[in-house]
């Protein structure tokens, strides 16, 4: 999300210096107050759009795997998105010189730059709401970059646009889903071979579970603390301290899981299985994904028994024994054994925990997309200076988080079902691999400076893991529509922003 932050954060400060020629100016200016109010309204609309589209990605796989219900996902996402926004969402600084346009050429075009900022937010918000209406997950970063280009083309033409940044966006269409898909497949294959393919998946899962919690907790703590919140003084911690803290918390959680959680889960799952197989329920019609998984697993084991018996010569004298080649043999990356529903339950809380960490990080990053200009305008208005010395007020962060939560509750279900159900079947093990793989990819790629979109990473992971599952079924027409929405994000957001800027140019400038 760095392109968004660097694109929007310092525009009002630059405007103030351009208008008044110094760091101080008349605070009674009615135009500045109008811009502040307009910026607040548009920031809320953009936060609403981000919540309806981008925030929904955090818990889409958890809803798709039936680990949580839609309203439980709403509540968890609202809590952790708001917590992340208030605690680590203040990092909305840097300058537009590192973004997609050159701000120096607007030194004598202050009014154009001011209205251009409003055009950017309007174009981005309109496109994200439009994409949400069509149930398409799109990138907030790319939307704002496209809107920035649109206003710049209207005001200054092609001069001043950093085209190498645009090439990085084009590269991210391939890099993001591909890299995240590879990482998620690696995690899913690890879980598949260590747990799901075993003769007793539940027992194997209980052995591996503490190790998985250690990896998940250590990584997520490191991702949040390293170069993290100034409010919590995380940014002052050296690398070795952060690494020691992450590993220590990971080991502590792993020990708790091994000593207390794993035995409790074993008893609970065995007891639930005994109830499910009781005579009172045995003759009832089983519904839901768990019942389907049981039936598929029983059918698979029956076929394996027949195949093994035939290969050992235990077939009828006059019957033709089936050859091994007639059976679809599993590969290293693709397992044809359906997931054991008992073992799958071990990954339910692990998947939700990873999604909560992702929601926390998303709230801290994406709230700045909506309120960065508002924070700068607020600082100018109250300080009477363009030096931007004040810290981001927590209530503005909460304001942006509130807008995202409202958008999530009202329209988030549209994108949640696209990511969680309309692409492929998601189960708790595959959902954990998707969530964790996408999170690892986003962190590592951002540290390496690679062009990455968290939305595209999540979709790439869903498709890749869907191909690696036993069913290996992906709805390609849905994936095609999503890819097309990625391609048109830049031009459509740019066109909408340019239209708003043209209106300002003819009626306000």
NUVO-324024 format. One record per residue (C-alpha): x, y, z; residue number from 1; residue in one letter. Coordinates in steps of 0.02 Angstrom, whole numbers. Layout:
# NUVO-324024
     px     py     pz   n res
      X      Y      Z NUM   a
...
//
This chain:
# NUVO-324024
     px     py     pz   n res
      0      0      0   1   x
    151    116     -3   2   x
    107    192   -171   3   x
    -57    254   -101   4   x
     19    327     55   5   x
    159    414    -39   6   x
     39    478   -170   7   x
    -86    563    -54   8   x
     -5    606    111   9   x
     76    776     82  10   x
    -33    860    -49  11   x
   -118    988     66  12   x
     49   1042    140  13   x
    118   1075    -33  14   x
    -41   1169    -78  15   x
    -23   1283     72  16   x
    155   1331     30  17   x
    108   1357   -152  18   x
    -35   1475   -108  19   x
     43   1578     28  20   x
    228   1566    -13  21   x
    272   1520    165  22   x
    230   1397    302  23   x
     94   1505    377  24   x
    -69   1566    304  25   x
   -240   1636    346  26   x
   -337   1507    445  27   x
   -501   1598    416  28   x
   -498   1554    233  29   x
   -670   1489    188  30   x
   -599   1390     42  31   x
   -488   1290    159  32   x
   -636   1251    273  33   x
   -737   1196    122  34   x
   -594   1083     68  35   x
   -583   1011    243  36   x
   -769    970    247  37   x
   -767    903     69  38   x
   -612    800    108  39   x
   -698    727    261  40   x
   -852    675    163  41   x
   -755    600     18  42   x
   -635    513    138  43   x
   -785    428    220  44   x
   -853    373     51  45   x
   -684    302      2  46   x
   -668    214    170  47   x
   -842    143    141  48   x
   -787     77    -29  49   x
   -627      3     42  50   x
   -724    -85    178  51   x
   -850   -154     54  52   x
   -715   -221    -63  53   x
   -540   -234      9  54   x
   -583   -269    191  55   x
   -697   -411    138  56   x
   -544   -506     72  57   x
   -477   -532    248  58   x
   -615   -651    302  59   x
   -680   -713    134  60   x
   -593   -881    147  61   x
   -649   -906    327  62   x
   -830   -884    274  63   x
   -802   -995    122  64   x
   -733  -1137    229  65   x
   -882  -1122    348  66   x
   -767  -1090    495  67   x
   -862   -930    537  68   x
  -1029   -864    481  69   x
  -1048   -704    382  70   x
  -1099   -601    534  71   x
   -961   -675    640  72   x
   -840   -622    504  73   x
   -915   -448    508  74   x
   -889   -434    696  75   x
   -711   -502    693  76   x
   -662   -394    545  77   x
   -738   -238    623  78   x
   -643   -265    786  79   x
   -473   -306    715  80   x
   -482   -181    571  81   x
   -525    -42    693  82   x
   -391    -98    817  83   x
   -260   -101    679  84   x
   -315     69    613  85   x
   -305    155    782  86   x
   -142     73    839  87   x
    -36     67    680  88   x
   -134    167    553  89   x
    -44    331    587  90   x
     94    293    462  91   x
     28    404    323  92   x
    180    513    291  93   x
    309    532    151  94   x
    291    638     -4  95   x
    211    628   -173  96   x
    382    645   -254  97   x
    401    459   -226  98   x
    232    421   -302  99   x
    170    412   -480 100   x
    177    598   -525 101   x
    305    736   -501 102   x
    234    863   -379 103   x
    366    995   -419 104   x
    282   1042   -581 105   x
    125   1093   -484 106   x
    213   1230   -386 107   x
    119   1363   -486 108   x
    -40   1261   -508 109   x
   -101   1256   -330 110   x
   -287   1260   -367 111   x
   -271   1121   -496 112   x
   -177   1014   -370 113   x
   -307   1044   -235 114   x
   -454    996   -346 115   x
   -349    855   -417 116   x
   -338    779   -244 117   x
   -527    780   -229 118   x
   -538    706   -404 119   x
   -421    564   -353 120   x
   -527    516   -203 121   x
   -688    532   -303 122   x
   -627    427   -450 123   x
   -555    292   -337 124   x
   -709    282   -227 125   x
   -828    275   -375 126   x
   -731    134   -459 127   x
   -718     31   -300 128   x
   -905     47   -268 129   x
   -938     -2   -449 130   x
   -823   -154   -433 131   x
   -909   -204   -271 132   x
  -1078   -194   -357 133   x
  -1015   -322   -484 134   x
   -939   -428   -343 135   x
   -761   -403   -406 136   x
   -612   -388   -285 137   x
   -498   -249   -347 138   x
   -341   -166   -280 139   x
   -360     -3   -184 140   x
   -180     42   -224 141   x
   -203     23   -410 142   x
   -367    117   -405 143   x
   -288    271   -326 144   x
   -138    262   -442 145   x
   -254    257   -592 146   x
   -356    403   -524 147   x
   -195    502   -496 148   x
   -143    474   -676 149   x
   -314    528   -737 150   x
   -310    698   -651 151   x
   -128    725   -702 152   x
   -167    694   -885 153   x
   -304    825   -880 154   x
   -195    957   -795 155   x
    -21    927   -865 156   x
    -34    794  -1000 157   x
     93    654  -1000 158   x
    232    759   -926 159   x
    276    727   -746 160   x
    206    550   -737 161   x
    329    421   -672 162   x
    296    288   -803 163   x
    413    163   -723 164   x
    290    157   -578 165   x
    153    112   -701 166   x
    260    -28   -772 167   x
    276    -96   -595 168   x
     87    -98   -583 169   x
     77   -197   -745 170   x
    206   -319   -677 171   x
    106   -341   -517 172   x
    -39   -415   -616 173   x
     73   -565   -646 174   x
    192   -561   -497 175   x
     60   -545   -360 176   x
    -53   -694   -397 177   x
     88   -804   -462 178   x
    206   -778   -315 179   x
     69   -791   -185 180   x
     -1   -946   -270 181   x
    168  -1032   -263 182   x
    193   -991    -79 183   x
     17  -1048    -33 184   x
     38  -1211   -129 185   x
    199  -1245    -33 186   x
    106  -1225    133 187   x
    -41  -1330     74 188   x
     72  -1469      9 189   x
    162  -1468    177 190   x
     -3  -1488    270 191   x
    -62  -1616    143 192   x
     90  -1730    160 193   x
    109  -1711    349 194   x
    -75  -1729    393 195   x
   -207  -1755    260 196   x
   -126  -1901    165 197   x
    -83  -1998    321 198   x
   -178  -2156    367 199   x
   -233  -2073    529 200   x
   -248  -1887    486 201   x
   -318  -1837    656 202   x
   -171  -1909    752 203   x
    -46  -1836    630 204   x
   -132  -1667    638 205   x
   -123  -1662    827 206   x
     64  -1694    818 207   x
     94  -1559    686 208   x
    -25  -1430    760 209   x
     95  -1350    888 210   x
    225  -1329    750 211   x
     99  -1241    638 212   x
     46  -1124    779 213   x
    229  -1084    811 214   x
    255  -1034    629 215   x
     93   -935    616 216   x
    111   -839    779 217   x
    297   -802    756 218   x
    273   -737    581 219   x
    118   -632    618 220   x
    196   -553    773 221   x
    353   -513    675 222   x
    252   -437    533 223   x
    159   -321    652 224   x
    301   -272    770 225   x
    447   -251    649 226   x
    455    -69    594 227   x
    282    -55    670 228   x
    182     69    770 229   x
    264    230    831 230   x
    120    248    953 231   x
    172     83   1035 232   x
    358    120   1007 233   x
    378    -36    900 234   x
    479     63    773 235   x
    619     86    900 236   x
    645   -100    928 237   x
    800   -174    840 238   x
    784   -324    727 239   x
    857   -447    851 240   x
    734   -393    985 241   x
    586   -413    867 242   x
    649   -584    812 243   x
    674   -640    992 244   x
    502   -577   1041 245   x
    419   -663    893 246   x
    505   -829    923 247   x
    470   -820   1110 248   x
    284   -790   1087 249   x
    279   -925    953 250   x
    359  -1052   1070 251   x
    243  -1002   1212 252   x
     88  -1026   1105 253   x
    156  -1189   1035 254   x
    184  -1256   1212 255   x
      8  -1207   1263 256   x
    -63  -1292   1109 257   x
     37  -1451   1139 258   x
     -5  -1464   1325 259   x
   -184  -1403   1331 260   x
   -264  -1363   1163 261   x
   -219  -1523   1068 262   x
   -285  -1643   1203 263   x
   -444  -1539   1217 264   x
   -471  -1541   1028 265   x
   -443  -1729   1020 266   x
   -575  -1762   1152 267   x
   -697  -1639   1076 268   x
   -679  -1704    898 269   x
   -693  -1887    951 270   x
   -847  -1847   1055 271   x
   -929  -1754    910 272   x
   -892  -1899    794 273   x
   -973  -2020    917 274   x
  -1129  -1913    922 275   x
  -1135  -1901    732 276   x
  -1127  -2091    716 277   x
  -1262  -2123    847 278   x
  -1416  -2221    790 279   x
  -1530  -2071    816 280   x
  -1438  -1975    682 281   x
  -1374  -2114    573 282   x
  -1534  -2126    471 283   x
  -1558  -1939    451 284   x
  -1511  -1848    293 285   x
  -1338  -1774    318 286   x
  -1318  -1600    252 287   x
  -1173  -1479    241 288   x
   -992  -1489    193 289   x
   -943  -1606    336 290   x
  -1065  -1739    279 291   x
  -1005  -1724    100 292   x
   -825  -1741    157 293   x
   -868  -1899    254 294   x
   -955  -1976    105 295   x
   -812  -1933    -12 296   x
   -683  -2003    108 297   x
   -780  -2166    130 298   x
   -797  -2184    -58 299   x
   -611  -2153    -81 300   x
   -563  -2281     50 301   x
   -682  -2408    -28 302   x
   -601  -2385   -199 303   x
   -428  -2398   -122 304   x
   -478  -2562    -37 305   x
   -544  -2634   -200 306   x
   -388  -2578   -293 307   x
   -269  -2651   -165 308   x
   -368  -2813   -162 309   x
   -363  -2826   -350 310   x
   -178  -2791   -359 311   x
   -147  -2927   -229 312   x
   -241  -3055   -331 313   x
   -397  -3064   -223 314   x
   -518  -3046   -368 315   x
   -639  -3171   -441 316   x
   -560  -3312   -546 317   x
   -646  -3262   -708 318   x
   -634  -3074   -678 319   x
   -508  -2960   -759 320   x
   -401  -2875   -629 321   x
   -393  -2687   -653 322   x
   -223  -2617   -693 323   x
   -140  -2487   -585 324   x
   -138  -2366   -732 325   x
   -329  -2368   -737 326   x
   -331  -2284   -566 327   x
   -293  -2099   -559 328   x
   -135  -2099   -453 329   x
    -99  -1950   -341 330   x
     47  -1836   -378 331   x
    163  -1742   -262 332   x
     64  -1580   -276 333   x
   -109  -1654   -302 334   x
   -190  -1771   -179 335   x
   -341  -1872   -235 336   x
   -386  -1917    -57 337   x
   -531  -1813     11 338   x
   -496  -1717    170 339   x
   -538  -1803    332 340   x
   -671  -1695    419 341   x
   -599  -1733    590 342   x
   -424  -1675    542 343   x
   -495  -1523    452 344   x
   -571  -1460    615 345   x
   -396  -1440    687 346   x
   -363  -1297    566 347   x
   -521  -1198    600 348   x
   -455  -1084    738 349   x
   -285  -1075    653 350   x
   -367  -1005    498 351   x
   -471   -879    596 352   x
   -319   -823    695 353   x
   -221   -792    535 354   x
   -368   -696    462 355   x
   -377   -588    619 356   x
   -193   -545    605 357   x
   -223   -503    423 358   x
   -370   -393    467 359   x
   -265   -302    598 360   x
   -127   -268    472 361   x
   -253   -219    337 362   x
   -337    -93    451 363   x
   -169    -16    491 364   x
   -119     -1    309 365   x
   -278     36    213 366   x
   -356    164    329 367   x
   -220    282    268 368   x
   -286    263     90 369   x
   -445    353    139 370   x
   -391    479    270 371   x
   -213    531    218 372   x
   -273    692    134 373   x
   -397    724    274 374   x
   -260    708    406 375   x
   -150    832    313 376   x
   -293    956    291 377   x
   -336    936    475 378   x
   -157    973    527 379   x
   -150   1128    418 380   x
   -316   1190    484 381   x
   -274   1172    669 382   x
    -87   1212    667 383   x
    -95   1357    545 384   x
     62   1289    465 385   x
    107   1171    324 386   x
    251   1092    419 387   x
    142    942    468 388   x
    220    924    640 389   x
     71    852    731 390   x
     42    665    745 391   x
   -109    586    665 392   x
   -255    605    787 393   x
   -329    439    841 394   x
   -506    500    812 395   x
   -471    526    626 396   x
   -404    350    617 397   x
   -561    289    704 398   x
   -664    392    581 399   x
   -583    303    434 400   x
   -602    133    519 401   x
   -785    170    553 402   x
   -813    206    368 403   x
   -731     42    321 404   x
   -838    -54    445 405   x
   -998     25    379 406   x
   -951    -23    202 407   x
   -909   -200    258 408   x
  -1075   -227    347 409   x
  -1181   -156    206 410   x
  -1095   -222     49 411   x
   -951   -334    105 412   x
  -1048   -494     75 413   x
  -1037   -470   -113 414   x
   -847   -485   -121 415   x
   -837   -607     25 416   x
   -939   -737    -70 417   x
   -837   -708   -230 418   x
   -672   -743   -142 419   x
   -736   -873    -20 420   x
   -858   -976   -123 421   x
   -868   -929   -306 422   x
   -688   -969   -354 423   x
   -662  -1142   -277 424   x
   -711  -1248   -129 425   x
   -617  -1194     27 426   x
   -592  -1300    182 427   x
   -504  -1255    346 428   x
   -336  -1332    293 429   x
   -338  -1250    122 430   x
   -405  -1089    199 431   x
   -258  -1083    319 432   x
   -136  -1110    176 433   x
   -219   -970     75 434   x
   -222   -845    218 435   x
    -46   -881    279 436   x
     30   -894    105 437   x
    -42   -728     51 438   x
     16   -643    212 439   x
    193   -710    194 440   x
    199   -655     13 441   x
    140   -478     49 442   x
    266   -455    190 443   x
    417   -527    100 444   x
    378   -440    -64 445   x
    353   -271     19 446   x
    520   -287    109 447   x
    604   -334    -57 448   x
    522   -191   -151 449   x
    424   -302   -269 450   x
    259   -238   -342 451   x
    125   -327   -243 452   x
    -62   -308   -218 453   x
   -138   -394    -66 454   x
   -302   -419   -158 455   x
   -218   -504   -305 456   x
   -112   -609   -187 457   x
   -268   -674   -100 458   x
   -354   -718   -264 459   x
   -196   -801   -332 460   x
   -181   -907   -175 461   x
   -364   -961   -185 462   x
   -345  -1018   -366 463   x
   -178  -1105   -338 464   x
   -234  -1202   -185 465   x
   -397  -1244   -273 466   x
   -295  -1331   -408 467   x
   -193  -1426   -278 468   x
   -343  -1492   -181 469   x
   -416  -1664   -208 470   x
   -559  -1591   -310 471   x
   -439  -1472   -402 472   x
   -588  -1376   -469 473   x
   -581  -1189   -506 474   x
   -720  -1086   -583 475   x
   -617  -1009   -721 476   x
   -754   -893   -783 477   x
   -755   -806   -612 478   x
   -566   -794   -613 479   x
   -572   -723   -790 480   x
   -692   -586   -736 481   x
   -581   -543   -588 482   x
   -427   -531   -700 483   x
   -520   -418   -820 484   x
   -568   -305   -674 485   x
   -384   -292   -627 486   x
   -337   -241   -803 487   x
   -471   -106   -818 488   x
   -442    -36   -642 489   x
   -310     90   -694 490   x
   -399    158   -849 491   x
   -573    161   -773 492   x
   -518    244   -610 493   x
   -415    365   -714 494   x
   -563    405   -827 495   x
   -678    438   -679 496   x
   -548    549   -597 497   x
   -519    643   -760 498   x
   -706    674   -780 499   x
   -717    749   -605 500   x
   -563    856   -640 501   x
   -638    918   -803 502   x
   -793    972   -708 503   x
   -687   1069   -584 504   x
   -588   1145   -727 505   x
   -742   1212   -816 506   x
   -847   1263   -666 507   x
   -727   1300   -522 508   x
   -561   1356   -595 509   x
//
